[in-house]
Amino acid sequence: MALPDPPYYAVIFTAQQSDDTDGYAETAARMEELAAQQPGYLGFEAARGADGLGIAVSYWRTEDDIRGWKRHIEHAAARDQGRKRWYSSYKLRVAKVERSYEFGD
């Protein structure tokens, strides 16, 4: 994934998935698709372990862009479902990326 030179912002979402995963994959795919259409969106990376612990990082140009995504009505509905059904716990962190390094392809 190609990101611009810093600074930019990372929203780091770490979650423990619950046993109820019905509809989760479809909603997660929709949220990724919808986020990509929002102003300031730069990219997305995610991984999930066999134990259900997942980390998703979305990248944004500004904090205002992040707040705009948080207020999006469809995203708000997905968050509600996540709290009710799909996650037993989660943490969300917003970080400013000051430097970025790469190795390899």
VENGI-V737381 format. One record per residue. RES is the residue in one small letter. SS is DSSP state (h for helix, s for strand, l for the rest). PSI is psi in whole degrees, -180 to 180 (* if undefined). D_LAST is the distance of its C-alpha to the last C-alpha in Angstrom with 1 decimal. Layout:
# VENGI-V737381
res=RES ss=SS psi=PSI d_last=D_LAST
res=RES ss=SS psi=PSI d_last=D_LAST
This chain:
# VENGI-V737381
res=m ss=l psi=129 d_last=10.2
res=a ss=l psi=122 d_last=11.0
res=l ss=l psi=157 d_last=13.9
res=p ss=l psi=169 d_last=16.3
res=d ss=l psi=144 d_last=17.1
res=p ss=l psi=161 d_last=19.3
res=p ss=l psi=152 d_last=22.0
res=y ss=s psi=-178 d_last=21.8
res=y ss=s psi=148 d_last=22.9
res=a ss=s psi=131 d_last=21.6
res=v ss=s psi=115 d_last=24.1
res=i ss=s psi=114 d_last=23.6
res=f ss=s psi=113 d_last=25.6
res=t ss=s psi=124 d_last=26.3
res=a ss=s psi=144 d_last=28.8
res=q ss=s psi=118 d_last=30.8
res=q ss=s psi=143 d_last=31.5
res=s ss=l psi=-177 d_last=35.1
res=d ss=l psi=-21 d_last=36.5
res=d ss=l psi=101 d_last=37.1
res=t ss=l psi=9 d_last=34.0
res=d ss=l psi=120 d_last=35.9
res=g ss=l psi=-6 d_last=34.3
res=y ss=h psi=-52 d_last=31.4
res=a ss=h psi=-42 d_last=28.5
res=e ss=h psi=-42 d_last=30.0
res=t ss=h psi=-41 d_last=30.5
res=a ss=h psi=-43 d_last=27.1
res=a ss=h psi=-40 d_last=25.6
res=r ss=h psi=-40 d_last=28.2
res=m ss=h psi=-39 d_last=27.4
res=e ss=h psi=-43 d_last=23.7
res=e ss=h psi=-45 d_last=24.9
res=l ss=h psi=-42 d_last=27.6
res=a ss=h psi=-40 d_last=25.6
res=a ss=l psi=-18 d_last=23.2
res=q ss=l psi=-4 d_last=26.4
res=q ss=l psi=149 d_last=27.6
res=p ss=l psi=135 d_last=27.7
res=g ss=l psi=-3 d_last=25.1
res=y ss=s psi=134 d_last=22.6
res=l ss=s psi=-25 d_last=19.0
res=g ss=s psi=178 d_last=17.2
res=f ss=s psi=140 d_last=17.6
res=e ss=s psi=145 d_last=16.1
res=a ss=s psi=153 d_last=18.4
res=a ss=s psi=148 d_last=19.2
res=r ss=s psi=134 d_last=22.6
res=g ss=l psi=168 d_last=24.1
res=a ss=l psi=-23 d_last=26.9
res=d ss=l psi=1 d_last=29.4
res=g ss=l psi=-3 d_last=28.7
res=l ss=s psi=126 d_last=27.1
res=g ss=s psi=152 d_last=24.4
res=i ss=s psi=126 d_last=22.4
res=a ss=s psi=133 d_last=21.4
res=v ss=s psi=122 d_last=20.0
res=s ss=s psi=147 d_last=20.6
res=y ss=s psi=138 d_last=19.9
res=w ss=s psi=150 d_last=22.6
res=r ss=l psi=-44 d_last=23.7
res=t ss=l psi=164 d_last=27.1
res=e ss=h psi=-33 d_last=29.3
res=d ss=h psi=-38 d_last=31.6
res=d ss=h psi=-39 d_last=28.9
res=i ss=h psi=-44 d_last=28.6
res=r ss=h psi=-37 d_last=32.4
res=g ss=h psi=-43 d_last=32.6
res=w ss=h psi=-41 d_last=30.3
res=k ss=h psi=-36 d_last=32.5
res=r ss=h psi=-10 d_last=35.6
res=h ss=l psi=130 d_last=34.5
res=i ss=h psi=-42 d_last=37.2
res=e ss=h psi=-36 d_last=35.1
res=h ss=h psi=-40 d_last=32.7
res=a ss=h psi=-41 d_last=35.8
res=a ss=h psi=-40 d_last=37.2
res=a ss=h psi=-40 d_last=34.1
res=r ss=h psi=-42 d_last=34.3
res=d ss=h psi=-44 d_last=37.9
res=q ss=h psi=-39 d_last=37.2
res=g ss=h psi=-45 d_last=34.5
res=r ss=h psi=-38 d_last=37.2
res=k ss=h psi=-35 d_last=39.9
res=r ss=h psi=-50 d_last=38.1
res=w ss=h psi=-21 d_last=34.4
res=y ss=s psi=136 d_last=33.9
res=s ss=s psi=-24 d_last=36.1
res=s ss=s psi=157 d_last=34.5
res=y ss=s psi=162 d_last=31.8
res=k ss=s psi=144 d_last=30.7
res=l ss=s psi=132 d_last=29.1
res=r ss=s psi=143 d_last=27.8
res=v ss=s psi=126 d_last=27.0
res=a ss=s psi=145 d_last=25.1
res=k ss=s psi=124 d_last=24.3
res=v ss=s psi=116 d_last=20.9
res=e ss=l psi=-34 d_last=21.7
res=r ss=l psi=155 d_last=18.6
res=s ss=l psi=136 d_last=14.9
res=y ss=l psi=153 d_last=12.3
res=e ss=l psi=157 d_last=8.6
res=f ss=l psi=137 d_last=6.9
res=g ss=l psi=-167 d_last=3.8
res=d ss=l psi=* d_last=0.0
